[in-house]
Amino acid sequence: MGVVIRQGIRHSIVNYIGAGVGVISMLFIYPLQTEAYGLARFLADSVILFIPFSLLGSNVLPVRFFPHFEDRTNGHQGFLGWLLLIALAGAILTLAVAWMVWDPVLAYYATVSPLYEQYLVFFIPILLLRGVIQLLVTYISNFHRIVVPSILNDLLFKITLPMFVLFLHKGWWGYRELVIALVAHFAVVLAGLILYLVRMGQWSLRIRWHAFRGPVMKEMRVYGIYGFLGTISSTLAVNIDLFMIGTMISPGATGVYGIASIMANLINRPHIAISLLAAPLLTKSWKEQDLAGIHKFYRKSAVNALAPGLLIFLLIWLNLDDLYRIMPNSDVIAENRTAILLLGLAFIVNLATGVNSEVMIYTDMYRRHLVAVVLLSLVNIGLNFWLIGLYGITGAALATLVAYAAYNAYKGIAVWRRFHMHPFTTGLGRLVLYAIALAFLVSAFKMDSGSPWINLVLRSAITGAGFVVIGLYGRISEDIPPLIRALARPFTGPGR
């Protein structure tokens, strides 16, 4: 347990560093070259949609079936080698399919942007590299090691991508060097993960074939098919907007929308943190049939995630004009204003409806959750195709909002019908009303000191102070006042 706690704390630190680097890059670097940033995001992020195919679904097996093969003295029966063998078969199949469809695909993308005609070929090596990276990161988590993989797979890209964009802006290299650097980055990440496994003494590729016979193979096939469908649906649902903007509009539009998505994703961070806590708590409660405990956590998850999420949303939205003033190329970037609002509201809906996904996944409703994710992906694809054609990047954000609202409504109704549980409390209602009132109050004061930096500090301080008052005296959650006092103790002293 000590290892898990230490890794969790360090992982949180890495996440916060990554978020800080991402915000700085969003404000000062990516606006300088939205087309270059958009091309890089399209190549690096769109491959996520196709990773389940390139791995033939093997990415869902490492954690679920590791206990069956666990045996360090025998290299865990060669489980890693077996997984990589499936990935190799997937890579060969991917290359074969790409070879068959490449000409018409390239012909289409050439009509969208000449950059695609020259550099879309780099999509293939990035796809294969990121697929194996994802497989190794998942496998390494079996040893309760998540910090180094997170640094290599997440934080490092947040550092290198703005560097690559800045190098291009300075004229030190061109687009070709940019995409080659992307491939090199993921090759280095893969090499780093392999070296990390070697250092842990967990790199073993010798397959003991007798261990992969019998009922376990049937169980893996069934679970793999289920996980394959679920992974495809969830990745389509989450990543389809950037892919379709890049496909239907241009790399430049992808870059502008990507900046909006960075801002909006900050709002959803509290949900990510709480969902990490949900797995062990809900699993234990379900095993003990403690439905009251599940309901209590379900309701607490909504209000406790929504409070910081609303604060972040207001800090972004109320300060947006001054943020644009300090960003280079702001006349182009400001096109994403409405997209930021719609994406922010989508994540607010996600926060306000609590951990409904986790309640379904960790109880006997996991099949219904697969249905929900499939429906979300289909609705999101259809809405994006329709609304991007009508409204551009604003249409993509609107599609995300509508899809998230429908998705959470479906899950909420399903959980209510199965368990008679819902995440809504009077405290959550008060929180929403207080946040709206605070937004109007802060907006009523036209702060213009002449410096966007001073405006940002003053407006953020007033908004933050307002949320402290709401948290302490608004009766929204019994968990929030002690947390605020604990955070304030270094400044107020132990007796207050």
C-alpha positions as CSV (number, residue, x, y, z in Angstrom):
1,M,0.0,0.0,0.0
2,G,2.9,2.3,0.7
3,V,4.1,2.0,-2.9
4,V,0.6,2.8,-4.2
5,I,0.3,5.9,-2.0
6,R,3.8,7.2,-3.0
7,Q,3.2,6.5,-6.7
8,G,-0.2,8.2,-6.4
9,I,1.3,11.4,-4.9
10,R,4.1,11.5,-7.4
11,H,1.6,10.9,-10.2
12,S,-0.5,13.8,-9.1
13,I,2.6,16.0,-9.0
14,V,3.5,15.0,-12.6
15,N,-0.1,15.7,-13.7
16,Y,0.0,19.2,-12.2
17,I,3.4,19.9,-13.8
18,G,2.0,18.8,-17.1
19,A,-1.1,20.9,-16.7
20,G,1.1,24.0,-15.9
21,V,3.3,23.4,-19.0
22,G,0.2,22.9,-21.1
23,V,-1.3,26.2,-20.0
24,I,1.9,28.1,-20.6
25,S,2.2,26.5,-24.1
26,M,-1.4,27.3,-24.9
27,L,-1.0,31.0,-23.9
28,F,2.3,31.8,-25.5
29,I,3.5,29.2,-28.0
30,Y,0.7,27.4,-29.8
31,P,-1.0,30.6,-31.0
32,L,2.3,31.5,-32.8
33,Q,1.8,28.6,-35.3
34,T,-1.7,27.2,-35.2
35,E,-1.3,25.3,-38.4
36,A,1.9,23.6,-37.3
37,Y,0.3,22.8,-33.9
38,G,-2.8,21.6,-35.6
39,L,-0.9,19.3,-37.9
40,A,1.1,17.8,-35.0
41,R,-2.1,17.3,-32.9
42,F,-3.8,15.7,-35.8
43,L,-1.0,13.2,-36.4
44,A,-0.3,12.5,-32.7
45,D,-3.9,12.4,-31.4
46,S,-5.9,11.0,-34.3
47,V,-3.9,7.7,-34.2
48,I,-5.5,7.0,-30.8
49,L,-8.7,6.2,-32.7
50,F,-7.0,3.4,-34.6
51,I,-4.8,1.9,-31.8
52,P,-7.4,-0.8,-30.9
53,F,-7.2,-2.0,-34.5
54,S,-3.4,-1.9,-34.6
55,L,-3.2,-3.9,-31.4
56,L,-6.0,-6.3,-32.2
57,G,-7.6,-5.5,-28.9
58,S,-4.6,-6.7,-26.9
59,N,-4.4,-3.4,-24.9
60,V,-7.3,-4.5,-22.7
61,L,-5.7,-7.7,-21.6
62,P,-2.6,-6.8,-19.6
63,V,-4.2,-5.9,-16.3
64,R,-7.2,-8.2,-16.3
65,F,-5.2,-11.4,-17.0
66,F,-1.8,-10.6,-15.4
67,P,-2.7,-12.4,-12.1
68,H,-3.4,-15.6,-14.1
69,F,0.2,-15.6,-15.5
70,E,2.0,-13.9,-12.7
71,D,5.3,-15.8,-11.9
72,R,8.4,-13.6,-11.8
73,T,10.8,-16.6,-11.7
74,N,9.4,-17.7,-15.1
75,G,9.1,-14.3,-16.6
76,H,5.3,-14.3,-16.0
77,Q,5.0,-17.2,-18.5
78,G,6.1,-14.8,-21.3
79,F,2.8,-12.9,-21.0
80,L,4.5,-9.7,-22.3
81,G,6.0,-11.5,-25.3
82,W,2.6,-13.0,-26.1
83,L,0.9,-9.6,-26.0
84,L,3.7,-8.1,-28.2
85,L,3.2,-11.0,-30.6
86,I,-0.5,-10.0,-31.0
87,A,0.6,-6.4,-31.4
88,L,3.0,-7.5,-34.2
89,A,0.2,-9.3,-36.0
90,G,-1.9,-6.2,-35.6
91,A,0.9,-4.0,-37.1
92,I,1.2,-6.3,-40.1
93,L,-2.5,-6.2,-40.7
94,T,-2.5,-2.4,-40.2
95,L,0.2,-2.0,-42.8
96,A,-1.6,-4.3,-45.3
97,V,-4.9,-2.3,-44.9
98,A,-3.0,1.0,-45.2
99,W,-1.4,-0.2,-48.4
100,M,-4.8,-1.1,-49.9
101,V,-6.6,2.2,-49.0
102,W,-3.7,4.7,-49.1
103,D,-4.1,6.2,-52.5
104,P,-7.8,7.2,-52.1
105,V,-7.2,8.4,-48.5
106,L,-4.3,10.5,-49.6
107,A,-6.2,11.9,-52.5
108,Y,-9.0,13.1,-50.2
109,Y,-6.7,14.6,-47.6
110,A,-4.8,16.4,-50.4
111,T,-8.0,18.4,-51.1
112,V,-8.2,19.4,-47.5
113,S,-4.6,20.7,-47.1
114,P,-1.4,20.3,-49.0
115,L,0.3,19.6,-45.7
116,Y,-1.5,16.3,-45.5
117,E,-0.3,15.3,-49.0
118,Q,3.3,15.7,-47.9
119,Y,3.2,14.5,-44.3
120,L,0.2,12.1,-43.8
121,V,2.6,9.2,-44.4
122,F,4.0,9.8,-40.9
123,F,0.6,8.8,-39.5
124,I,1.5,5.1,-39.9
125,P,4.8,5.0,-37.8
126,I,3.2,7.2,-35.1
127,L,0.2,4.8,-34.9
128,L,2.4,1.7,-34.5
129,L,4.7,3.4,-32.0
130,R,1.8,4.8,-29.9
131,G,0.1,1.5,-29.9
132,V,3.0,-0.4,-28.4
133,I,3.6,2.4,-26.0
134,Q,0.0,2.2,-24.7
135,L,0.4,-1.6,-24.4
136,L,3.6,-1.3,-22.3
137,V,2.3,1.5,-20.1
138,T,-0.8,-0.7,-19.2
139,Y,1.5,-3.7,-18.6
140,I,3.8,-1.7,-16.3
141,S,0.9,-0.6,-14.2
142,N,0.7,-4.3,-12.9
143,F,3.8,-3.5,-10.9
144,H,2.2,-0.4,-9.3
145,R,4.6,1.8,-11.3
146,I,2.8,4.7,-12.9
147,V,5.0,7.7,-12.4
148,V,7.9,7.0,-14.9
149,P,5.4,5.8,-17.6
150,S,3.4,9.0,-17.0
151,I,6.5,11.1,-17.3
152,L,7.6,9.4,-20.6
153,N,4.1,9.1,-22.1
154,D,2.4,12.3,-21.0
155,L,4.7,14.9,-19.5
156,L,7.5,14.6,-22.0
157,F,5.1,15.3,-24.9
158,K,3.8,18.4,-23.2
159,I,7.4,19.6,-23.1
160,T,8.6,18.5,-26.6
161,L,5.6,19.6,-28.6
162,P,5.8,23.3,-27.8
163,M,9.5,23.1,-28.4
164,F,8.9,21.6,-31.8
165,V,6.3,24.3,-32.7
166,L,8.7,27.0,-31.4
167,F,11.6,25.8,-33.5
168,L,9.4,26.0,-36.6
169,H,8.2,29.5,-35.7
170,K,11.8,30.6,-35.2
171,G,12.7,29.2,-38.7
172,W,15.2,26.7,-37.3
173,W,13.4,23.9,-39.2
174,G,10.4,23.3,-41.4
175,Y,7.3,21.1,-41.3
176,R,9.3,18.0,-42.4
177,E,11.6,18.3,-39.5
178,L,8.6,18.8,-37.2
179,V,6.9,15.5,-38.2
180,I,10.2,13.6,-38.1
181,A,10.8,14.9,-34.6
182,L,7.3,13.6,-33.7
183,V,8.2,10.1,-34.8
184,A,11.5,10.4,-33.0
185,H,9.8,11.5,-29.8
186,F,7.5,8.4,-29.7
187,A,10.5,6.2,-30.6
188,V,12.4,7.6,-27.6
189,V,9.3,7.0,-25.4
190,L,9.1,3.4,-26.5
191,A,12.8,2.9,-25.9
192,G,12.5,4.5,-22.4
193,L,9.6,2.1,-21.4
194,I,11.6,-0.9,-22.6
195,L,14.6,0.2,-20.6
196,Y,12.4,0.8,-17.6
197,L,11.0,-2.7,-17.8
198,V,14.6,-4.1,-18.1
199,R,15.7,-2.1,-15.1
200,M,12.8,-3.5,-13.1
201,G,13.7,-7.0,-14.2
202,Q,10.3,-7.4,-15.8
203,W,11.4,-7.6,-19.5
204,S,10.8,-11.2,-20.5
205,L,9.7,-12.2,-24.0
206,R,10.1,-16.0,-23.8
207,I,6.6,-17.4,-24.2
208,R,5.7,-20.6,-22.3
209,W,3.1,-21.8,-24.7
210,H,1.6,-24.4,-22.4
211,A,0.3,-21.5,-20.2
212,F,-1.8,-20.2,-23.0
213,R,-4.0,-23.2,-23.5
214,G,-7.3,-24.2,-22.0
215,P,-10.2,-22.1,-20.6
216,V,-8.1,-19.0,-20.1
217,M,-7.8,-18.5,-23.9
218,K,-11.6,-18.6,-24.3
219,E,-12.0,-16.1,-21.5
220,M,-9.4,-13.8,-23.0
221,R,-11.1,-13.9,-26.4
222,V,-14.4,-13.0,-25.0
223,Y,-13.0,-10.3,-22.7
224,G,-10.8,-9.1,-25.6
225,I,-13.8,-8.7,-27.9
226,Y,-15.8,-6.9,-25.3
227,G,-12.8,-4.6,-24.4
228,F,-12.1,-4.1,-28.1
229,L,-15.6,-2.8,-28.8
230,G,-15.6,-0.7,-25.6
231,T,-12.2,0.9,-26.3
232,I,-13.1,1.7,-29.9
233,S,-16.3,3.3,-28.8
234,S,-14.8,5.3,-26.0
235,T,-11.8,6.6,-28.1
236,L,-14.2,7.6,-30.9
237,A,-16.4,9.4,-28.4
238,V,-13.6,11.3,-26.8
239,N,-11.2,12.0,-29.7
240,I,-13.5,12.3,-32.8
241,D,-13.9,16.1,-32.7
242,L,-10.2,16.9,-33.4
243,F,-9.9,14.2,-36.0
244,M,-13.0,15.4,-37.9
245,I,-12.0,19.0,-37.8
246,G,-8.6,18.1,-39.2
247,T,-10.4,15.9,-41.8
248,M,-13.1,18.4,-42.8
249,I,-11.5,21.8,-42.3
250,S,-7.8,22.3,-42.0
251,P,-4.7,21.8,-39.7
252,G,-5.1,25.5,-38.7
253,A,-8.6,25.0,-37.5
254,T,-7.4,21.9,-35.6
255,G,-4.8,24.1,-33.8
256,V,-7.4,26.7,-32.9
257,Y,-9.8,24.1,-31.6
258,G,-6.9,22.3,-29.8
259,I,-6.2,25.4,-27.7
260,A,-9.9,25.5,-26.8
261,S,-9.8,21.8,-25.8
262,I,-6.8,22.4,-23.5
263,M,-8.7,25.1,-21.6
264,A,-11.9,23.0,-21.4
265,N,-10.0,19.9,-20.2
266,L,-8.8,21.8,-17.2
267,I,-12.4,21.9,-16.0
268,N,-12.7,18.1,-16.2
269,R,-9.6,17.4,-14.1
270,P,-11.6,17.1,-10.7
271,H,-13.6,14.3,-12.3
272,I,-10.5,12.4,-13.4
273,A,-9.1,12.6,-9.9
274,I,-12.3,11.3,-8.3
275,S,-12.8,8.5,-10.9
276,L,-9.4,7.2,-9.9
277,L,-10.6,6.8,-6.3
278,A,-13.9,5.3,-7.5
279,A,-12.5,1.9,-8.6
280,P,-11.4,0.4,-5.3
281,L,-14.3,2.0,-3.3
282,L,-17.0,0.9,-5.6
283,T,-15.5,-2.5,-6.2
284,K,-15.4,-3.1,-2.4
285,S,-18.9,-1.8,-1.8
286,W,-20.3,-3.9,-4.6
287,K,-18.6,-7.0,-3.3
288,E,-20.1,-6.4,0.1
289,Q,-23.5,-5.4,-1.5
290,D,-23.2,-2.1,0.3
291,L,-25.6,-0.2,-2.0
292,A,-26.0,2.6,0.5
293,G,-22.2,3.2,0.4
294,I,-22.3,3.3,-3.4
295,H,-25.2,5.8,-3.4
296,K,-23.3,8.0,-0.8
297,F,-20.2,8.0,-2.9
298,Y,-22.2,8.6,-6.1
299,R,-23.8,11.8,-4.6
300,K,-20.6,13.1,-3.1
301,S,-18.7,12.6,-6.3
302,A,-21.0,15.0,-8.1
303,V,-20.9,18.0,-5.8
304,N,-17.2,17.5,-4.8
305,A,-16.1,17.4,-8.4
306,L,-18.4,20.1,-9.6
307,A,-17.2,22.7,-7.1
308,P,-13.6,23.0,-8.3
309,G,-14.8,22.4,-11.9
310,L,-17.1,25.4,-11.7
311,L,-14.4,27.5,-10.2
312,I,-12.0,26.6,-13.1
313,F,-14.8,27.3,-15.6
314,L,-15.5,30.8,-14.2
315,L,-11.8,31.6,-14.0
316,I,-11.4,30.8,-17.7
317,W,-14.7,32.3,-19.0
318,L,-14.6,35.6,-16.9
319,N,-10.9,36.2,-17.8
320,L,-11.2,35.1,-21.5
321,D,-10.9,38.6,-22.9
322,D,-7.7,39.3,-21.0
323,L,-6.3,35.9,-21.8
324,Y,-6.8,36.7,-25.5
325,R,-5.0,40.0,-25.0
326,I,-1.8,38.3,-23.7
327,M,-1.9,35.5,-26.4
328,P,-0.1,36.1,-29.7
329,N,-2.1,35.9,-32.8
330,S,-5.2,36.5,-30.7
331,D,-7.4,37.7,-33.6
332,V,-7.3,34.1,-35.0
333,I,-7.4,32.4,-31.6
334,A,-10.5,34.3,-30.5
335,E,-12.5,32.3,-33.0
336,N,-12.7,29.6,-30.4
337,R,-14.6,31.7,-27.8
338,T,-17.9,29.9,-28.3
339,A,-16.2,26.5,-28.6
340,I,-14.6,27.1,-25.2
341,L,-18.0,27.9,-23.7
342,L,-19.7,24.9,-25.2
343,L,-16.9,22.5,-24.3
344,G,-16.8,23.9,-20.8
345,L,-20.5,23.3,-20.4
346,A,-20.1,19.7,-21.7
347,F,-17.6,19.0,-18.9
348,I,-19.8,20.8,-16.3
349,V,-22.6,18.3,-17.3
350,N,-20.1,15.5,-16.9
351,L,-19.1,16.7,-13.4
352,A,-22.6,17.4,-12.2
353,T,-23.8,13.8,-13.0
354,G,-21.1,12.2,-10.9
355,V,-19.4,8.8,-11.4
356,N,-22.3,7.2,-13.2
357,S,-19.8,5.4,-15.6
358,E,-17.9,3.9,-12.7
359,V,-21.1,2.8,-10.9
360,M,-22.1,0.9,-14.1
361,I,-18.6,-0.5,-14.8
362,Y,-17.9,-1.8,-11.3
363,T,-21.4,-3.4,-10.7
364,D,-23.4,-5.7,-12.8
365,M,-24.3,-2.9,-15.3
366,Y,-21.0,-3.1,-17.3
367,R,-22.8,-4.4,-20.4
368,R,-25.2,-1.5,-20.3
369,H,-22.2,0.8,-20.0
370,L,-20.8,-0.6,-23.3
371,V,-24.2,0.2,-24.9
372,A,-24.0,3.7,-23.6
373,V,-20.4,4.2,-24.9
374,V,-21.3,2.8,-28.3
375,L,-24.3,5.2,-28.5
376,L,-22.2,8.1,-27.5
377,S,-19.6,7.4,-30.2
378,L,-22.3,7.0,-32.9
379,V,-24.2,10.2,-31.8
380,N,-20.9,12.2,-31.6
381,I,-19.7,11.1,-35.0
382,G,-23.1,12.0,-36.6
383,L,-23.4,15.3,-34.8
384,N,-19.8,16.3,-35.7
385,F,-20.2,15.4,-39.3
386,W,-23.4,17.5,-39.5
387,L,-22.5,20.5,-37.2
388,I,-18.9,20.9,-38.4
389,G,-20.2,21.3,-41.9
390,L,-22.6,24.0,-40.6
391,Y,-20.6,25.9,-37.9
392,G,-17.0,24.8,-38.1
393,I,-15.2,24.4,-34.8
394,T,-18.2,25.8,-33.0
395,G,-20.2,22.9,-34.4
396,A,-17.7,20.4,-33.1
397,A,-18.0,21.8,-29.6
398,L,-21.8,21.9,-29.8
399,A,-21.7,18.2,-30.9
400,T,-19.6,17.4,-27.9
401,L,-22.0,19.2,-25.5
402,V,-25.1,17.5,-27.0
403,A,-23.5,14.1,-27.0
404,Y,-22.2,14.4,-23.4
405,A,-25.7,15.5,-22.2
406,A,-27.4,12.6,-23.9
407,Y,-24.7,10.2,-22.7
408,N,-25.0,11.2,-19.1
409,A,-28.8,11.3,-19.3
410,Y,-28.8,7.7,-20.5
411,K,-26.4,6.6,-17.8
412,G,-28.2,8.5,-15.1
413,I,-31.6,7.0,-16.0
414,A,-30.1,3.5,-16.3
415,V,-28.5,3.7,-12.8
416,W,-31.8,5.1,-11.4
417,R,-33.8,2.3,-12.9
418,R,-31.4,-0.4,-11.6
419,F,-30.5,0.9,-8.2
420,H,-32.8,3.9,-7.6
421,M,-29.8,6.1,-7.1
422,H,-29.1,9.6,-8.4
423,P,-26.2,12.1,-7.8
424,F,-28.3,15.2,-7.2
425,T,-28.5,16.9,-3.8
426,T,-29.8,20.3,-2.5
427,G,-26.1,21.2,-2.0
428,L,-25.4,20.7,-5.7
429,G,-28.4,22.9,-6.6
430,R,-27.2,25.6,-4.2
431,L,-23.7,25.4,-5.7
432,V,-25.0,26.0,-9.3
433,L,-27.1,29.0,-8.2
434,Y,-24.3,30.5,-6.1
435,A,-21.9,30.1,-9.1
436,I,-24.3,31.8,-11.5
437,A,-24.8,34.7,-9.0
438,L,-21.1,35.0,-8.5
439,A,-20.5,35.1,-12.3
440,F,-23.0,37.9,-12.7
441,L,-21.5,39.8,-9.8
442,V,-17.9,39.6,-11.0
443,S,-19.0,40.5,-14.6
444,A,-20.8,43.6,-13.3
445,F,-17.5,45.1,-12.3
446,K,-15.7,46.2,-15.5
447,M,-12.1,45.7,-14.4
448,D,-9.8,47.5,-16.7
449,S,-6.6,48.6,-15.1
450,G,-4.9,48.9,-18.5
451,S,-2.9,45.8,-17.9
452,P,-4.4,42.4,-18.7
453,W,-2.1,40.8,-16.1
454,I,-3.4,43.0,-13.3
455,N,-7.0,42.3,-14.5
456,L,-6.4,38.6,-14.4
457,V,-5.0,38.7,-10.9
458,L,-7.8,40.9,-9.5
459,R,-10.6,39.1,-11.2
460,S,-9.3,35.7,-10.3
461,A,-8.7,36.7,-6.7
462,I,-12.3,37.9,-6.3
463,T,-13.7,34.8,-8.0
464,G,-11.5,32.5,-5.9
465,A,-12.5,34.4,-2.7
466,G,-16.2,34.1,-3.7
467,F,-15.8,30.3,-4.0
468,V,-14.1,30.1,-0.6
469,V,-17.1,31.8,1.0
470,I,-19.5,29.5,-0.9
471,G,-17.5,26.4,0.1
472,L,-17.4,27.5,3.8
473,Y,-20.8,28.9,4.3
474,G,-23.0,27.7,1.4
475,R,-23.9,24.3,2.8
476,I,-23.0,22.6,-0.4
477,S,-21.0,19.6,0.9
478,E,-19.8,18.5,4.3
479,D,-16.4,17.6,2.8
480,I,-15.5,21.0,1.4
481,P,-15.2,23.2,4.5
482,P,-12.6,20.9,6.2
483,L,-10.6,20.8,3.0
484,I,-10.6,24.6,2.6
485,R,-9.5,25.0,6.3
486,A,-6.8,22.4,5.8
487,L,-5.5,24.2,2.7
488,A,-5.6,27.6,4.5
489,R,-3.9,26.3,7.7
490,P,-0.3,27.3,6.5
491,F,-1.5,30.9,6.2
492,T,-4.0,31.1,9.1
493,G,-2.2,29.0,11.7
494,P,-3.1,25.7,13.4
495,G,-5.8,27.2,15.6
496,R,-8.0,28.5,12.9
